[in-house]
Amino acid sequence: MKNRIIEIEHLCKAFRRTTVVNDVTVSFEEGKIHGIIGRNGSGKTVLFKCICGFVPITSGTIRVRGKLVGKDIDIPERMGIIIESPGFLPNYSGFHNLKFLAKLQNTIDAEKIRETIRFVGLDPDDKKHVGKYSMGMRQRLGLAQAIMEDPDILILDEPMNGLDKQGVEEIRACLLQLRAQGKTILLASHNAEDIRVLCDTVCEMDGGVLTPRVV
């Protein structure tokens, strides 16, 4: 496989005596959408957290752009992440939440934030507090947060949660546009249609074991 942006070899992650990720070896090519399917508790979210450097691995290796996660780097750079429910300040608008987060890196301006919010189908001038958002609106804002600083890798764990049919179609269109821009996307979804429409490769996770599937 050429242009492998993420390379995982013999990855294991155990919590006490329970192995959650079991001897996973897989590579992900850049510029594609890679689907991970599996039931709740199959290990998908923990695998994503390992790739992001959020939890230490028990054994094996993870390389992102050739650098070992946990040794060469703690958390990979230029990576946008949605894992579990996005956390925001409930008493502020979506725009002000993202503006606050953007100050941490100080790499984008207010207009870029507005552009990103519009891209995911929200109104940057909406004064509604995030605490009053629907789950679908929070998911859209989470995607905006993940992409606003122009990462080249996106790690998205169930990004369609809470979206209605139109919302799902709009976010699928966003993801396809991001792929066309050259982004690499790892996508976990329960929805077979998401996987069919979006993904260039598919792996199934069951009991911590990752198995490639023919697309």
Secondary structure, DSSP 8 states (H G I E B T S, - for coil): --SEEEEEEEEEEEETTEEEEEEEEEEEETTSEEEEE--TTSSHHHHHHHHHTSS--SEEEEEETTEEBTTTBSS-SSEEEE-SS----TTSBHHHHHHHHHHHHT---HHHHHHHHHHTT--TT---BGGG--HHHHHHHHHHHHHTT--SEEEEESTTTT--HHHHHHHHHHHHHHHHTT-EEEEE-S-HHHHHHH-SEEEEEETTEEEEE--
